[in-house]
Amino acid sequence: FRLCNDSVFKELFSKVPNALILLISDVLNIDYNTIKTNSTVELASELNKNREQSKTTVCDFVVKVNDYLWVNVEMNKTYYKGLAERNLLYASRILSNNIKEGTPYSKLPIYKVTQLNINCFRNINGKILAKMMLIDADTGIVGTESLFFYNFDIEKCFHLYYNIEKENTDALERLIKWGTILYTTDISSISEVMGDDFMNNEDKEKFIKVTEELQEKHRTFTDEEIIQLTEWKMEGERLAAREQGHNEGFEQGIEQTTIEYVKEM
């Protein structure tokens, strides 16, 4: 059980939207109160409920920070070919959906869409947070600031937090904690990872409570099933041990008979 499971991620942050706002604030370095005061947080499937549904066209969360800035949040368990193209499609759709039809290009407001990918795999540059945008291939001059793409590597965060990898991480402490919280399988450790000042007590208690509820909801087996499976496993081990004992006894018997036969010769 991990919070980076797609359905768990959506359900958790739908029920604790302040945590989603804090995550966006920490990763994208946008003032929390600015987002909290002005934003709307919507599950992206709700935005698309009147359209043809498919996994290729429905993302996770769209957060409207203000009238000119949107953040599209997407959880990615694995890398696959076409991921970058999908990012561009998502961000472009949000941009185009908010442009009033018939508006001359010369009078378009400077809209911005940031695609925030929370990834359970490594970035090409090896960094926790990889930032991409459209630039001129020859000069490196920025082509447009309308589209930004951020790839947040939560697997690397987890490894850094538990010192599996060594790196100077002081400036990235909050990002590393977020990545660890989302990637860990030890749900009981989340409160410890957060510490006392990661988020306010009310949101922290709600976050942990909902996480525990989701863990129970998404459990693969009930307590009774676990007991039954344990009994079956133990019985299987006993049978295997008994069979192994028979085989060893048989082999020892052959060996002893051979020794006695040799002695008689």
Disulfide bonds with the S-S distance in Angstrom:
none
